[in-house]
Amino acid sequence: MATKDEIIAKAKEAIANFDNDAAAAAAQEALDAGISPVDMIQEGFTTAMNEVGDQFEAGTLFLPHVIAASEAMTAGVNVLTPALEALGSEMESKGKIVIGTIEGDIHSIGKDIVATMLKIAGFEVFDLGRDVPINDYVEKAKEVGAQVVASSALMTTTMVSQIQIEEQLKEAGIRDSLKTMVGGAPVTQDWADKIGADVYGENASDVVTKLKEMF
């Protein structure tokens, strides 16, 4: 049987090669070997996606490559999801979180990782997907009684819409009853402070750590 390091290496290679089948196979091999699905996501798929992101930033990979890599990661995570949900269901819900990628932005891989890691940490996550209209965050937060509304923006042109979330939550009269969290590649702590968001999440681990401290 392959070692944990060997299986994680297969996961990374699958992402680098944009190979959905290989990613799913590596995920299944990890489950069969008793490897934690959390480790598989963090050390394998997420690490590989971060490398793809770095290459995209450097101009050596392009958007179609990033999308293909994220699809491969999704194929792998889908195999791991039942095991992840089993881990999450063993814990009492720490709080309800509405999360989505902001309107006009079709990138979702970072948000998907954050949503998955929050589920593992015991939060009840309502994932609105990508290209989410501002009003949908507000309506969902009202519907489920969310403690946190989290938005991801991967482009400077869409991150300005995170201001609208703050404003519309105030208009709906629920801003004071919950926390807002922002994240995404161009988003910074300074931006979060400027727009009045409660939490800035640098990456999935950072998000989980900060929200655990709040609840």
C-alpha positions in Angstrom: 0.0 0.0 0.0 1.2 3.5 -0.8 2.3 5.7 2.0 0.6 8.9 3.0 3.3 11.0 1.4 3.0 9.0 -1.8 -0.8 9.5 -2.0 -0.6 13.2 -1.3 2.0 13.5 -4.0 -0.5 11.7 -6.4 -3.1 14.3 -5.4 -0.8 17.2 -6.1 0.2 15.6 -9.5 -3.4 15.2 -10.4 -4.1 18.9 -9.9 -0.9 19.9 -11.7 -2.0 17.7 -14.7 -5.7 18.9 -14.5 -6.7 15.3 -14.2 -10.1 14.8 -12.7 -10.0 11.0 -12.7 -6.6 10.9 -11.1 -7.7 13.4 -8.4 -10.7 11.3 -7.6 -8.6 8.1 -7.5 -6.0 9.7 -5.2 -8.9 10.8 -2.8 -10.3 7.3 -2.8 -6.9 5.8 -2.2 -6.5 8.1 0.8 -9.8 7.1 2.3 -8.9 3.4 1.8 -5.6 4.0 3.5 -7.3 5.7 6.5 -5.7 9.1 5.7 -7.6 12.0 7.2 -9.7 13.7 4.5 -8.7 17.0 6.1 -4.9 16.3 5.6 -5.7 15.2 2.0 -7.3 18.5 1.2 -4.9 20.7 3.0 -1.6 19.0 2.2 -2.5 17.7 -1.2 -5.2 19.5 -3.1 -5.0 22.9 -1.5 -1.2 23.0 -1.6 -1.3 22.1 -5.3 -4.0 24.7 -6.0 -1.9 27.4 -4.3 1.0 26.5 -6.6 -1.4 26.8 -9.6 -2.4 30.2 -8.3 1.2 31.3 -8.0 1.9 30.2 -11.6 -1.2 32.1 -12.7 0.0 35.2 -10.9 3.4 34.8 -12.5 1.8 34.5 -16.0 3.0 31.0 -16.7 -0.5 29.6 -16.4 -3.8 31.1 -17.6 -7.4 31.2 -16.5 -8.4 28.0 -18.4 -5.6 26.2 -16.5 -6.9 27.5 -13.2 -10.4 26.4 -14.0 -9.2 23.0 -15.1 -7.2 22.6 -11.9 -10.1 23.6 -9.7 -12.3 21.1 -11.5 -9.8 18.4 -10.8 -9.7 19.4 -7.1 -13.5 19.4 -7.0 -13.5 15.9 -8.3 -11.2 14.8 -5.5 -13.0 16.7 -2.8 -16.3 15.2 -3.9 -14.9 11.8 -3.1 -13.8 13.0 0.3 -17.0 14.9 1.1 -19.0 12.0 2.8 -16.1 11.4 5.1 -15.8 15.1 5.8 -19.5 15.4 6.6 -19.2 12.4 8.9 -16.5 14.3 10.8 -18.5 17.4 11.0 -21.7 15.7 12.0 -20.0 14.3 15.1 -19.8 17.9 16.5 -22.5 20.3 17.7 -22.9 23.2 15.3 -20.7 26.1 16.4 -22.7 28.6 14.3 -24.4 29.3 11.0 -22.3 30.8 8.2 -23.6 32.1 4.9 -20.8 32.1 2.3 -20.4 32.9 -1.4 -18.2 34.4 -4.1 -19.3 37.9 -4.9 -21.5 39.0 -7.8 -19.5 39.3 -11.1 -16.8 36.8 -9.9 -16.9 33.2 -11.2 -13.8 32.1 -9.2 -14.9 29.7 -6.4 -12.0 27.4 -5.5 -10.8 29.4 -2.5 -14.3 29.9 -1.2 -15.0 26.1 -1.7 -12.0 25.2 0.4 -13.0 27.6 3.1 -16.6 26.3 3.1 -15.3 22.7 3.4 -12.9 23.5 6.2 -15.7 25.3 8.1 -17.9 22.3 7.8 -15.2 20.1 9.2 -14.7 22.6 12.1 -18.3 22.1 13.1 -20.0 25.1 11.5 -23.3 24.9 9.7 -22.4 26.3 6.2 -24.9 27.7 3.7 -22.8 27.9 0.5 -24.5 30.2 -2.1 -21.9 29.4 -4.8 -20.3 31.9 -7.1 -21.4 35.1 -8.9 -23.8 35.7 -5.9 -26.0 38.8 -6.0 -25.6 41.0 -2.9 -29.3 40.6 -1.9 -28.9 36.8 -1.8 -26.5 37.1 1.1 -28.9 39.3 3.0 -32.0 37.2 2.3 -30.2 33.9 3.2 -28.8 35.4 6.4 -32.3 36.5 7.4 -33.8 33.1 6.5 -31.4 31.0 8.5 -30.5 33.4 11.3 -26.8 33.5 10.3 -24.1 34.5 12.8 -21.6 35.2 9.9 -21.9 36.4 6.4 -18.7 35.7 4.4 -17.9 36.9 0.9 -15.0 36.0 -1.3 -13.7 38.3 -4.1 -10.9 37.3 -6.5 -10.7 40.4 -8.5 -10.3 44.1 -7.5 -13.3 44.9 -9.8 -15.6 42.7 -7.7 -14.2 43.3 -4.2 -15.9 46.8 -4.2 -19.2 45.0 -4.0 -18.3 43.8 -0.5 -19.1 47.3 0.6 -22.7 46.7 -0.7 -23.1 43.7 1.6 -22.3 45.9 4.6 -24.8 48.5 3.5 -27.6 46.1 2.6 -27.2 44.3 5.9 -27.6 47.6 7.7 -30.7 48.5 5.6 -32.2 45.1 6.4 -31.6 45.9 10.1 -29.6 42.8 10.8 -26.0 44.0 10.5 -25.6 44.4 14.3 -26.8 40.8 14.9 -24.0 39.1 12.9 -20.4 39.3 11.9 -19.1 39.9 8.3 -16.0 38.2 6.9 -14.2 39.1 3.7 -11.5 37.2 1.8 -10.0 36.6 -1.6 -6.7 37.2 -3.4 -6.9 41.1 -3.6 -8.6 41.5 -0.2 -6.5 42.7 2.8 -6.9 43.5 6.4 -6.8 47.2 5.5 -9.7 46.7 3.1 -11.7 44.8 5.7 -11.1 47.7 8.1 -12.0 50.3 5.5 -15.4 48.8 4.7 -16.2 47.9 8.2 -16.1 44.1 8.0 -15.5 42.2 11.2 -13.1 39.6 10.0 -10.5 39.3 7.3 -9.7 35.7 6.3 -6.3 35.3 4.7 -6.8 31.6 3.9 -8.9 28.6 4.9 -6.9 27.9 8.1 -6.9 31.5 9.1 -10.7 31.7 8.7 -11.3 28.6 10.8 -9.0 29.8 13.5 -10.6 33.3 13.7 -14.2 32.0 13.7 -13.4 29.4 16.3 -12.1 32.1 18.6 -15.4 34.1 18.1 -17.7 31.2 18.9 
